[in-house]
Amino acid sequence: MFDVSAYRGIGQFGKAYKVMLENDAHAPGSVDRLLVEEMIRLCTETAEYLYSRYTPISVYYKKGMRPVLEEYVEAVTTGSNSSEEFVQAITLFTSGLQVKAPADLDSVQVGGIEEDIIARGSDWCTDVARVGCALNQVAGFPGRMVSLFNTDEAYSGHVIIEAYRGGAWGAIDPLTNVVYYHPDGKPASAWDLMTNPVIIEYHCKNKTTPYTTAGQFRGVAISNYFVWKWEEYDYTVSRINQYYRSVLEMEEQGWPGGLRWINGEED
C-alpha cells in the first residue's frame, strides 16, 4: 500500500501558501477545509496512485438523494447526447453562477450545501468547483477536486475539478468554463497539463483566463469529494474573514506596488 502521508495536507507548497490555507475563509471543520487538509500533492511520486487507485471510477450516487441537484442537471443538459456534451453543459452552467455573486464584500458568503451555492450565486472558485464536482457525479461522472498553486507568485491559488469519462480523467474549470482537451480531442488531466504545458497553450488560443497558464499548474493537489456522502460533511456557511478581506481589497485596487504577500506569510 502506497503511503501518501508525506504528500498530504496544506504544507505541501511552502510556508506562505500554508499560512494562506490556514486562513481560509471557510469555517473550521467545514467540508471545504476538510478537502484542503486531505488533499494529496500531485507529483512524480504520487501520479500513478492518484490516477489508478485514489478515486473510485464508479459513482455511488442514487436517484433521489439530492433531487434539486438532479433537476439542475436535467435542465442544463437537455439536448446533450454524449458525455462531452453533458460535461460541457454542466461547466457552462457553473460558470454562470458568478453572474449572481454579490460585489459587496460584506454580502459575500462562502461554503454551504451545493443547492444553496447555486441559489445565491458565487464567484468563489472553491465553492463553484464543488458544485461542478457534485453535478458531474449526479450526472454519472466520477469527479474530484483539484487545487492549483502558482508557487512563483503570491495568492495565486485556484480550484478546479477533474471528471472521469471515456476511460480518462479530464481537467475542468467550473468557474471559467474551460474543459481541457488534448489537441486530438481527448480529455486532458491535471497531470497532463502539469507535465505538458503545450496543452495549456493550445487552450489559450481558444479561451484565455487568468488560470489557463503553465504557472498556475506548478503546484497541484487532488482531494476526493463524494456528493452521496453529503450527510457526513459539515456545510457551515461563513463570511469573508479579515485575512481574505485584505487580499481582496488590495486586488480591487489593482495591487499597487505589484502582487506580493501582504500579511507576513513569509516571515
N, C-alpha and C positions, 0 to 999 in steps of 0.2 A: 504494500500500500504506500503510495507516494505521500510523503509528509509535506504539507503545504504551509505549515505554521510559520516558517521563516519568510514567507511571501504574503502573509495575510495582514490586513489592518491599515490604519491611517498613517503609519510611519514609513511607508514604502517609498515616498517621493521627496524626502528631505524634510528638514526641520520646519521650514516656512510653511510648506503645504500641510504638515502635521498640525501646526497651530491653526491654520485656516480651517481644517476639517474639525478640529476640536471646538471651534467657534461656530459651527454650523447653525443656521437659523432654525432648523427643525428641532423639535422638542427632544430632550434627552430621553432615551428609551423608545422613541418612535421608530416605525419601520424604516424611515429614511436614514436615521442614524445607524440602525442595525445593518442596513445594506452596505454602508460605508465601512463600518467596523469589521464586517465579514468579507470585504472584497479581497480578491486574490490578484496579485500583480501578474500581468501577462509578460512573460519573458521567455528566453530560450529554455530555461529550466522547467517552466510550467506549461508551455504551449501544448504539448502533447496531452497532458492531463486535462487541461481546460477544454480542449476540443475533442475529447474522446469519452471522458468519464464524469466530469464535474456536473454537467447539467443533463437531466433526462431528456431524451428526444421524443418522449411520449407526453401528451397533455392529459392531465387527470381532472380537468375541469368537466363538471357535469351540468347539463342544461338545467336551469332553474336556480343555480347557486347565486348568480348575480343578474337577475332579469333586466335591470335597467341597462347594464353594460351590453347585454345581448341585443337590446333594442337599438342601441347606438351602432353596434356592429352591423346589424341587419340594414339599418337605414343608410349608413355611409358606404356599404359595399354593394348596394343594389346595382345590378348590371355587371358586376365583376365576374369573370369566368375562369380566371386562372389564379394560382397562388400569388403571382406577382401583382396582378391587378388588385387582389384583396389587400396585400401588404401596402401597396401604393395608396389605395383609397383610405386606409386607416391612417397612414402617415400624413396625408393631406389634411385629414380631419384634425389630428392632434396639433398640427402646425397652426391651425386656425384658432386654437384656444387662447393664443396671446392677444388676439384682437379684443377680447373681453377683459383682459387683465387691467386692473386699476393702475393709473400712472402715479397716484399719490402714495408715497411710501408708508404713510400711516394707515392706509387701507389694505396694504398687501398682506395676504395670509399665505402660509406655506404648510404643506402636509395635508393630511386628511385622506379620506377614502376617495377612490377614483371618481365616483359619481359626483361628489362634491367639488372636486377639482374641475371637472368638466363644466359643472353648473356655474361656477364663479369665474372660470377662465383663469389662465396663468401663463406667464412668460418665464417661470422659474424652471430651468431645464430639468432639474431633478424630478419635479412633480409631473411635468409633461412626459418625460421618459417613462416614468412608472405607469402613467395612463396608457402610453403606447405599448408597453410590455403586457399589461393586463388585457388590452383589447386584442392583441395578437393571440394571446393564449385562449381567450374566449372564442376567437375565430378558428382555433385549432392549430395554431402555430406555436411551437415552443419558443419562449422568449426569455431574455435575461438582461440585466442592467450592465452597462459598460461606462466606467468613469475615465475621462481623458484629462491629462495634465501636461501642459506645455511647461516643462520644468526649467526652461530657459527664461521664463517670464513670470511676473507676479500675477496672482489672482487669475491665472488662465486655466481654470478648471471648467469642465463641461461634462454633461452626462447624456449618453445616447443609449441605444439598445442593440442587441442582436436578435434576429428571428431566424429560426431554422425552417428551411423549405428546400425542396429539390435535392435533399441529401447534403446540404451545406448550411453553415451559419453565415448570415449576411448582416453587415452593419447598417443601421438605420438611425437617422437623426429625427426624432418625432417633433422637435421644436422648429427646425428649419426646412422640413420637407425634403430631406435628402435620403434617398435609398441608394446605397453604394453598390456598384457593379464593376466587374472586370470589363475591359473593352469588348469581350466576346459575349457580354450579357449575363454571365453567371454572377450570383451574389458574391460580394467581396466582404470577408470577415474583418474584424478589427486587427487581427494578426496580419492579414494580407496588407492592410493599409499601413500598418506599423512597419512592416518589413519591405514593402514595395511602394514607396511614395508616388511612383509614377501613376498609380491608380487614382490617387487623390488629385493629381494634376489633370488627369482625364476628366474628373468631375468638375474641377474649377472652370473648365472650358464651357460647361453647361450650366452650372449653378454655383456661384461663389458665395460663401458665407464666411463669417469670422472664424468658423471652425473647420472649414474644408482646407486645412493646411497640414503639411507634414509635421510642423511643430506641435500641433495640438495632439498628435499621436505619439509624442515622445514617451509619455508615461501612460500606460493603460492598465486598468484593473477591472475584473469581472465579478459580479455577485449574482446569486440566484434570488429571484422573487417569484413566488407562485400564487397567482390570484385565487386558486382554490383553497389556499391555506389562510384566507383573509381573516378568519376568526381568531387566528393565533397572533396576529400583529396588533401593534398599538398605532392607531391613526390620529393621534393628537394633532390638532391644528395650533399653529403658533404664529406670532408676529415677527417682523424683522427685528433682530436684536441690534444693539448699538454697534457691534463689530461690523456687521454687514451694511448697516446704515452708512457708516463712514466710508466704506468702499463704494457703495452705490452713489453716494453724494459726490464723491470725487469723480466717478465715471460721468455723472451728469455735467460736471464742469470741464470734461474733456481731458482729464489728467494733466493739469498744468505742471510743467516740470518733467513730464514723462511718466509712463507706467512704472510703478515701483511699489515695494512693500511699505505700508504706512503705519502699521500697528505693532512694530517691534518684533515681527515674526522671525527675523534673522538674528536677533540679539541673543 
